[in-house]
Structure formats: C-alpha cells, structure tokens
Amino acid sequence: MEEHTPRKSWFSRNWPWVVPVGGCLTLIIIFFVFLGSVIFGVSQAFTNSTPYQDGLIKAQEDEYVIQMLGEPIETNGIMSGDLKFENGEGSADISVPIKGPKGEARIRIVGTKQNDIWTYTELFVIFKETNETVDLLWGEGQKNE
C-alpha cells in the first residue's frame, strides 16, 4: 500500500515569488491611479477656469473663426500654460487647442484677475494651417467672476 502525502496548495508552493511580484504590481497600479487623478484634477482646474471658458466661448461665437474652422468648434487635446489664483487675484497665460470640421487652431489667453474681475491683455485665435491670427477682444477685456 502506497502512502499518499497531501499536495501543498498553489499558494504554498509559489508564495516566494507571488508576494514580491504582487506587492510590486500593486504599488505600480496605485502610482498610476494617483498620477491619473492628479492629471485629471489639473485638467479640470483648467477647463473650469473663467479664462478658459471665456476664450472658448469667444472663439465659438466669432463669425470668422466659425467660417475658417466650421461648426462645432471644440477643444482638441491638452491645454498648456499657467494659471494662478490666490485671494481673489490671479493670472492666466494659457493656450487651448481647438478644432472644427474644416481645421485646427489654438486660442491664446493672457490676463489678470483683480477683485474678482478678469482683464485680458491677449485673447486671440491662431489658425494652424496659415498661422493667421484673429483678435477676439474687440475692445472688451473684462469679465466678472
């Protein structure tokens, strides 16, 4: 009669490599989830900002921009630049890529915020194909927040 020794479980046989590999994978996954949430948060801060929204609305309402890009005009990629806010004051120097059915462009927005009022010094669209610039300020420049 043969003696039958019970076979160890899969985890009992493989724990020396499962624990370190599983721990490393868990840390990598946590890092990428954290990184994704930071990128999402920064992106939300840009898209919820008054300068971003003002620039996009102005571009979507400008007849020449509509003629050049077509409708609908929407964002096209990741914004770049600098936004600063502190105690009712701030500054913006951002560039927002946009597109329409006929082409692509970039909105350039530069302004400052004092006493919750945005004053823009630059607000224009630069068309990708021609590098033509269209001023969106038209003598305005202030936006209450």
C-alpha positions as CSV (number, residue, x, y, z in Angstrom):
1,M,0.0,0.0,0.0
2,E,1.3,3.4,-1.0
3,E,1.4,6.3,1.3
4,H,-0.2,9.4,-0.2
5,T,1.1,12.7,1.0
6,P,-1.2,15.6,0.6
7,R,-0.2,18.1,-2.1
8,K,0.5,21.6,-1.0
9,S,-1.7,24.4,-2.2
10,W,-0.7,26.5,-5.2
11,F,0.0,29.5,-2.9
12,S,2.1,27.4,-0.5
13,R,4.3,26.3,-3.4
14,N,4.6,29.7,-5.1
15,W,4.5,32.3,-2.3
16,P,8.2,33.2,-2.5
17,W,7.6,34.9,-5.9
18,V,3.9,35.7,-5.7
19,V,4.2,38.0,-2.7
20,P,7.0,40.3,-4.1
21,V,5.6,40.4,-7.6
22,G,2.0,41.0,-6.4
23,G,3.3,43.7,-4.0
24,C,5.2,45.5,-6.8
25,L,2.3,45.3,-9.2
26,T,0.0,46.7,-6.5
27,L,2.4,49.7,-5.9
28,I,2.7,50.3,-9.7
29,I,-1.1,50.3,-10.1
30,I,-1.6,52.6,-7.1
31,F,1.1,55.0,-8.6
32,F,-0.7,55.2,-12.0
33,V,-4.1,55.7,-10.4
34,F,-2.7,58.5,-8.3
35,L,-0.9,60.0,-11.4
36,G,-4.1,59.8,-13.4
37,S,-6.1,61.5,-10.7
38,V,-3.6,64.4,-10.5
39,I,-3.7,64.8,-14.3
40,F,-7.5,64.8,-14.2
41,G,-7.6,67.3,-11.4
42,V,-5.2,69.7,-13.2
43,S,-7.2,69.3,-16.4
44,Q,-10.5,70.1,-14.5
45,A,-8.9,73.2,-13.0
46,F,-8.0,74.5,-16.4
47,T,-11.4,73.7,-18.0
48,N,-13.4,75.1,-15.1
49,S,-11.4,78.4,-15.1
50,T,-13.0,81.6,-16.3
51,P,-10.2,82.4,-18.8
52,Y,-10.5,79.0,-20.5
53,Q,-14.3,79.3,-20.7
54,D,-14.2,82.9,-21.9
55,G,-11.7,82.1,-24.6
56,L,-13.6,79.0,-25.9
57,I,-17.0,80.9,-25.9
58,K,-15.5,83.9,-27.8
59,A,-14.0,81.5,-30.4
60,Q,-17.2,79.6,-30.8
61,E,-19.1,82.9,-31.3
62,D,-16.7,84.6,-33.7
63,E,-18.1,84.5,-37.3
64,Y,-14.6,84.5,-38.9
65,V,-13.4,81.6,-36.7
66,I,-16.6,79.7,-37.5
67,Q,-16.0,80.3,-41.2
68,M,-12.4,79.1,-41.0
69,L,-13.0,76.1,-38.7
70,G,-16.6,75.2,-39.2
71,E,-19.0,74.1,-36.5
72,P,-19.0,72.7,-33.9
73,I,-15.8,74.2,-32.5
74,E,-14.4,72.1,-29.6
75,T,-11.2,71.6,-27.7
76,N,-8.6,69.4,-29.2
77,G,-6.1,68.0,-26.8
78,I,-4.3,69.1,-23.7
79,M,-4.1,72.8,-22.8
80,S,-0.8,74.3,-21.8
81,G,0.2,77.3,-19.8
82,D,0.0,78.8,-16.4
83,L,-3.0,79.6,-14.1
84,K,-2.6,81.2,-10.7
85,F,-5.3,82.1,-8.2
86,E,-5.0,83.5,-4.7
87,N,-7.3,85.6,-2.6
88,G,-9.5,87.0,-5.4
89,E,-6.5,87.7,-7.6
90,G,-4.7,85.7,-10.2
91,S,-3.2,85.4,-13.6
92,A,-3.6,83.3,-16.7
93,D,-1.3,82.6,-19.6
94,I,-2.8,79.6,-21.4
95,S,-3.0,78.1,-24.8
96,V,-6.1,76.0,-25.7
97,P,-6.0,73.8,-28.9
98,I,-9.4,73.8,-30.7
99,K,-10.7,72.2,-33.9
100,G,-13.7,72.2,-36.2
101,P,-14.6,70.2,-39.3
102,K,-12.5,72.4,-41.5
103,G,-9.3,72.8,-39.5
104,E,-7.4,73.3,-36.2
105,A,-6.3,76.3,-34.3
106,R,-5.1,77.4,-30.9
107,I,-6.6,80.1,-28.5
108,R,-4.1,82.2,-26.7
109,I,-5.4,83.8,-23.5
110,V,-3.4,86.1,-21.3
111,G,-5.0,88.1,-18.4
112,T,-5.0,89.0,-14.8
113,K,-7.7,88.9,-12.1
114,Q,-8.1,91.6,-9.5
115,N,-11.1,92.0,-7.2
116,D,-12.7,89.0,-8.9
117,I,-12.6,90.8,-12.3
118,W,-10.7,89.3,-15.2
119,T,-8.9,91.7,-17.6
120,Y,-7.5,90.2,-20.7
121,T,-4.5,91.6,-22.5
122,E,-4.4,88.9,-25.2
123,L,-7.2,86.8,-26.4
124,F,-6.8,85.5,-30.0
125,V,-7.0,82.5,-32.2
126,I,-4.1,81.3,-34.3
127,F,-5.0,79.0,-37.2
128,K,-2.8,76.0,-37.6
129,E,-2.7,75.9,-41.4
130,T,-2.0,79.6,-42.1
131,N,-0.7,81.0,-38.8
132,E,-3.2,83.7,-39.2
133,T,-4.2,85.5,-36.0
134,V,-7.7,86.7,-35.1
135,D,-8.2,89.1,-32.1
136,L,-11.2,88.1,-30.0
137,L,-11.1,91.0,-27.6
138,W,-12.7,93.6,-29.9
139,G,-12.1,96.3,-27.3
140,E,-13.6,94.4,-24.4
141,G,-11.4,92.7,-21.9
142,Q,-13.2,92.4,-18.6
143,K,-15.2,89.5,-17.2
144,N,-16.8,89.4,-13.7
145,E,-16.5,86.1,-11.8
